[in-house]
Amino acid sequence: MRTRETPAPVRRPRPLEFTLTPLDNTRLANLCGALDENLRQIEAACDIAIARRGEHFTLRGEPDVVRGAALAIQKFYTNAAEPLSVDDIQLGIIELQKHGDASPATPRLLTRKHDLHGRTPRQVEYIKLIQEHDITFGIGPAGTGKTFLAVACAVDAFEREQVERIVLTRPAVEAGERLGFLPGDLAQKVDPYLRPLYDALYDLMGFDKVAKLFERQAIEVAPLAFMRGRTLNRSFIILDEAQNTTPEQMKMFLTRIGIGSRAVVTGDLTQIDLPRGQKCGLREALNILDGVRGLATLRFQKEDVVRHPLVARIVEAYERHTDSADNENNR
């Protein structure tokens, strides 16, 4: 006679319930956002479920995650004297996940964004390395703040009169496209490729100030090809998207640095758009310059992604796919 074993009941984590005190309806409304949009952002970022009745909250999910989300909600409530935007929520969650309740010990950068600082330990280290070294390499996936923080450090150095000029450059190579079919002269053809650098400047300094500094040539944004033959003194120079440089271009760029200048090289070695068979100048430079004094390298990880919470999961999914493909090829 067969006996059927009754499967053990699945134990579901108990929900966490708490009440926000003292009750302040204005803070509560600012915390939740229109139609509880901010709470939906917290749900997506932490992968939990949030139920609310007035100031009473019920959170369901993994116990450790739920406890962290409860702390985040209470912290947001404390700081909700003014309406909280989606950006405030997403960046606040990232900062709490990386730092806990401690504030990152980052020097304040002189930009228009007064609360700008490293959101993860590696971002904090990145800022310090840039301030302490003449050349810094920032390597890692999209959304880790490589370019934005480098531009912020450049603005900070300019505002403190440590440099006289900011020079931002990147190779005009994107996803295998060619420039010839684009309308306009060469400057107009490459302008779309430099747009992210303009956007960072406008965000950190304001449109009017950036426009005036362009007129004075105190700020320059140019394709990498325009750097050949120049020597840049007392400048803060950023080479963005460096994974799309050739070895010759990388050597050319690194030898443009003059007296009193500082340089930052950023790139993502997983997104190389060079023609097949072409060596990557960034990868070669990292190998050749390893151990050279005066240079620093920081490699960001998926944990440092400071964008929409889904971006970190997308990066992680691609890494798993790449690892799986590599294992299949090695069999």
Secondary structure, DSSP 8 states (H G I E B T S, - for coil): ---------------EEEE-SS--HHHHHHHH-GGGHHHHHHHHHHT-EEEEETTEEEEES-HHHHHHHHHHHHHHHHTTTS---HHHHHHHHHHHHHHTTS--------SS-TT---SSHHHHHHHHHHHH-SEEEEE--TTSSHHHHHHHHHHHHHHTTS-SEEEEEE-S--TT--STTSSS-HHHHHHHHHHHHHHHHHHHH-HHHHHHHHHTTSEEEEEGGGGTT--B-SEEEEE-SGGG--HHHHHHHHTTB-TT-EEEEEE-TT---S-TT---HHHHHHHHTTT-TTEEEEE--GGG--S-HHHHHHHHHHHHHHHHHHHHHH-
